[in-house]
Amino acid sequence: VRWRPPLSTGGSPVAAYLVTAYRIKKGQVVATMISAELGAGARTLRMRLPRGRYQFAVQARNGVGSSAFSARSATVKAR
């Protein structure tokens, strides 16, 4: 998973990111996995996931609070 930092942070620097993996089967979410908090400088994450198809979303966190999740990525197949 790769992402860019948010354009707006509410005046407080990003402190951490969370990445959510949504396992997709027949167009529906059948499982959700959330990463540990990642440092403010993180821009990529490799997740070990069971075989299947996934979409990903990223959330930034700072002193102001948590952002909305990003739009979900295109569906990808775990190798």
Buried (B, 14 or more C-beta within 10 A) or exposed (E): BEBEBBEEBEEEEBBBBBBBBBBBEEEEEEEEBEBEEBEBEBEEBEEEEEEBBBBBBBBBBBEEEEBEBBEBBEEBEEE
